[in-house]
Amino acid sequence: MKPIQEIIKAKPWVAWLIFFATVVVVFLIGLFASSIIERRSESFTLQMVKPIADWEPRNEVWGENFPREYETYLKTLDTNYASKYAGSVTRDYLEQAPELVIMWAGYGFAKDYLTPRGHAYAVKDIRTTLRTGGNKVSPMPSTCWTCKSTDVPRVMARDGVAEFYKGKWIDKGHEFVNPIGCQDCHDPKTMDLRITRPALIEAFQRQGKDIESFSHNEMRSLVCAQCHVEYYFDKTKVEGSQYLTFPWDKGFSVDDMEKYYDEIEFSDWTHALSKAPMLKAQHPDYELFITGIHAERGVSCADCHMPYKTEGGVKFTDHHIQSPLNNIENSCQVCHREKTESLIKNVYDRQDRIHELRRYAEKALAAAHIEAKIAWDNGATESEMKNALKLIRHAQWRWDYAAAANGMGFHAPVEALRILGTAIQKAEEARREIAAVLIKHGVNYPVALPDISTKEKAQKYIGLDMKALEADKEEFLKTTAAEWDKIAKERQGTLKEY
């Protein structure tokens, strides 16, 4: 075999080949070393600076160990960003669509309904909304705290779940001062994702499923599904408790849950105008999401709303939970190669069509409630109105299912359009039924409808004293809420104001 020197002398190009091969090998070794260093850096960030107690509710304490995650979480306080149908900019739904006041007559949402803001606002917003009342009138049960605070797992562990669901919202406010955050989704010892709200676990158990059987990717959606779901308060499960329950026993679709509620004859309230036994959809984001194409492709909630980001060579989850449209590069464009402008247009085109159908449904439902009241006022009987009231119940449930879900239906646009289509069909069918009753009782149809063109006019029509409600809330914030903070600060030593 010839020495390498002779080979190179005879064929000079061999020297260049060896040179480039050496460069490639050195480059690959460098990449490998960099990867090791980066992983070590990421591993270092997961080491605990100080232990976290089992039920530590303060997000800032978790932030001492995980500063990157905490810093991004604090950005949920940002009110300077918003997409067309999402974000932290506050909008008054009742001003945008006064028909909602009529649709919720006799229920708290007719008083106040603003767009939801970031997680860090959770405690502040539930305190300030008129729906939770004030010192004089506070109609909500303590169950309403369930998805608002990291203090909830602490109190449930101390008092028991059934006991947590007992009593009024106003009586336990001093316990819940830390907004949605770290403990709601993470084990403080391992940082593994975990479920801290028992209603989700119980719903799957009734379906024969064990929460421990779900994969990590599924958990990246299920930690969201603890709260972003449809639910109701079961007053029959435990005496004295309004037990939080997910109506998933028959399935996850709007039709399945409608059957579930009808069979147990459940209603959230009786409508003040139409007297229909009504259902109030909460925010069935998870249920609508799992019927969409993203869920079908294995995408999780966190993939879009909490995408990974890199900082200083460390890869971590961005806890600035927001509309993906505010962070397209790290969310949508991980999979989709279209330009930003094109992706935004795709989303808005779908949402605009859904919004258009929503408005048709709202106008039809508001008219149906008012026409039903006119029928009652003119001597209609329960047997004459029975079918119309059931249609109103089902129509508004379907409208609300699509409307209450975040994202203006984008989690499953095809399903959202189907649901709204059936809502409109049932609302108009209800109006035809009521028209027949009115004509039977000698009332000419169509009837004259009141002017509900503004929120104020609609609230006056249904008999709300808004000045009294606002004064009661203002007094509550100055006295009761301030006392809650004082008690909490004594209990936990510090209290961060968000």
Secondary structure, DSSP 8 states (H G I E B T S, - for coil): ---HHHHHHH-THHHHHHHHHHHHHHHHHHHHHHHHHHHHHHHHHTS-SS---TT---HHHHHHH-HHHHHHHGGGG--S-B-SS-BSS--BHHHH-THHHHHTTTSGGGT--B----GGGHHHHHHHSGGG--SS----BGGGGTTTBTHHHHHHHHH-HHHHTBSBGGGGGGG--SBS-GGGTB-TTT--B----HHHHHHHHHTT--GGGS-HHHHHHHHHHTTSS--EEESSSSTTB-EEE---TT-SSHHHHHHHHHHTT--SEE-TTT--EE------HHHHHTTSHHHHTT--HHHHHS-EEEETTEEEE------GGGSTTTTGGGT--S-HHHHHHHHHHHHHHHHHHHHHHHHHHHHHHHHHHHHHHTT--HHHHHHHHHHHHHHHHHHHHHHHSTTTTTTSHHHHHHHHHHHHHHHHHHHHHHHHHHHHTT--SS-------SHHHHHHHTT--HHHHHHHHHHHHHTHHHHHHHHHHHHHS-----
